[in-house]
Structure formats: structure tokens, C-alpha cells
């Protein structure tokens, strides 16, 4: 659950302050431990486990996203609960999973950040956003992130992705390949 609530780096820093080293292998082992022991009776379980899995295996995380989505839209006699009312938490968690977890979208210290864990099966996501008065088109895929800032007045935008920060001026595009591609 902590991987859902905190970014990986935040969790590692917190654990270090408590005197524990939290390696990538420990995170992997912890996720696998709980996956094997959780009954997943709640649609929120699928959202939380997808967050944990996203950094390790985005395509496997996608399966949990699909499970959360089907909790409302599936066959009510088997998996769906729509006949009883929608599960707003699962719906919001699914949208949040796509927007913040799979794209890694965030903004801190005047920097727009992407840390994608994008499932290859989803192809490419194209989204339009506004940031600091600029209209931006972001395309996120398993191979990278491309950001295009519409022409117009205003200063360049600091964008960080895959460990590299660039200033993107209005009217420019930048592409960051994801790590490992």
C-alpha cells in the first residue's frame, strides 16, 4: 500500500530515515509476496497492486487495471457490481493509475515531470494539458515521451523525464526515450 501512497524515492528516503535500506529487489520481493497472499476481493486491491507492479512490469500491471475497470463494467453475475451502483473509488483510482502512475506525470519545484511505466499493450497515449499558461501535447508510449509546447508568449518550461531535464520553449518539441529503450 505504501507504493500506492508514496513515490518510490519518497518511500526509500523514509525507510532510510528509519534505519532500513529499501532496494529495488526488496520492493520486488514485497510485491510478489503480497500478490501471492491477497485474495483481491476488493476492486481497490487491483488498483493498489497495479501501482506496485507498474515500475516492475507495466504489462502485468495493466491486467490489474483491467480487473479494476471490469469491477463496474463487467457481467454483474460474475465480476461487475454496476447493478449495485458504481464504485467511484475504483473508477477514480483507474484514471489516476493511467494519469499519474503509468505516465509518471507530476509537477514539483517548477518542473513538469514524467516517469513513465507505460504498458506496451496500450500503444500511445496522447493528452493535451495546460501548464503555466502553455498548451502542451504529451505523447507517452512504452518507448518514450514526446512533449510539444504550442507557440505563444511565455518562458520555456523545465521538463524532466528519464533522468534528464530540458527547457522546452514555446513552439518546440522534445522527445525522451524511456530507460532501457
N, C-alpha and C positions, 0 to 999 in steps of 0.2 A: 504494500500500500504506500510505503514511503516513496517508491519510484514514481507513483502517480502524483503525489503531493509536492515533491521536490525535484528539481533538476538533478541530474546525476552528479554534477560538480558540487552543488549545494549539499547533497547528501554525503558525499565523500568528505567535504570540509567539516560538516557537523560530526561525523563519526571520528574524524581525526582529532577534533577538539575533545571528544570523549575518550580518546586513547585507543581507538580501533582503526586499523588500516582496511579500507574497503576497496579491494581490487576489482577489476573487470571480471576476473574468474569467480570471485566471491559473489558478485552480483548475478552472474550466470547460474552458479550453483544454487543460489537462493531462489531464483525464479523457477528453475527446474524442480526444486524441492516442493514449492507450493503448487505448481501446476499438477504435480502427481498426487497431491493430497486435497485439492479443492474440488468440491462437488459441482461448482458453477451453477447453483440453483438460482442465483440472482442474475438479472441482466447486467447489473453493475459489476459483477465479478468479471464478465467478459471485457468490459471497458478497462478496468484496472489491470487485468492481465495483458491486454493489448499494449498498454503503456509500457509495462515492464519488458515485454518482448520486442517492442519496436526497435530498440537500439541494437538488439542481438540478431533478430530475424524478422525484418519487416513483413515478409510474405506470410510467415506464420502468425504474426500479429493481426494481419488482415483477416484471417479466419475468425479471430475473436471479435473483430469489428462487425463482421457479417453476422455472427451469433447475436450480438447486441442489437443490431438492426432488425433481425428476424424476431426478436422477443415481442415486438409490437406488430410487425407486418406479416409474420408467418401464420401458418394454419393454427387457429385458436385451439383446436383439439390436440395439437402436438406441441407447438412451441410458442405460438403467438398469444398475447394477452389482450389484444385490442378489444375483444368483447367485454372485458372488464374495465376498459379505459386505457389510455396510453400511459407509458412510463416516461414521464418528462425527463427524469434523471438519465435514463439510458439514451434518449434522443439527444439531449444536450451533451452528454459525455461522448457520444459518437461524433458529433460535429466538432467538439473540442479536440478529440483524438486526431481527426483529419487536419484541422487548422493548426494546432499548436504542437502536437506530438509528431505526426508524420512529416509535416513541413519544418518543424522546429522553429516556427515563427515566434518572435518576441522582440521587444524593444527595451533596451537598458542603456543608461548613460549616453543618451543621444545617438545610439547606434541601433539600426534595424538589423535584426539577426535572423539567420536561417541556419538550422542544424538538422537537415533532413534525414529521416529514416523512412524514405518513401518506398512502399511496396511496388515492385516492378509490374505486378499484375494490374495495377491501376492506371498504367500509361502515364500521361502527363496531365497535371492539374494546372489550369490557367485561371488565375484570380486577379481581380482588379481591387486595388486598395488606395486609400488616401493616407499619406504620412507627411506630416509637417507641411501641409498645403500642396503637396505634389500628388498627382495621379500616377500610380505605379501599376504596371502589369508584371506579375510574377508568374513564371512557369517553373514548376517543380516536377522532377522526374527522378527515377532511380539513378540516373547518370549525372544529374546536376541541377543547378538553379540558374535561371536567366531572369534578370531584372531589367525592365525598361522604364525609364522615367520620362513622362511626357515633356515636350518642350514647354518652356514658360519661365517666368521670373522666379528667382529664389536661389538659395545656396545649394551646393552639392549635398548629397545625403551620404552619410557614412553607413556602409552595409558590410556586415561580417558574415562570412559563410566558409565552411570547411577550413577554419583557422586563418583565413585571410580577410583583412579589412580593406575595402576600396572606397574611394569617394566617387559617387556616381552623380554626374552633373545632369541638369535638365536636358532632355533630348538625347541622352546616351543610353546604351545598353551594356550590361556586363554579364558574363557567364562564369560561374564557379563550378568546376567538376566536383562531384562528391568524392570523398576519400575512397580509395580502393577502385576508382574507375580510370 
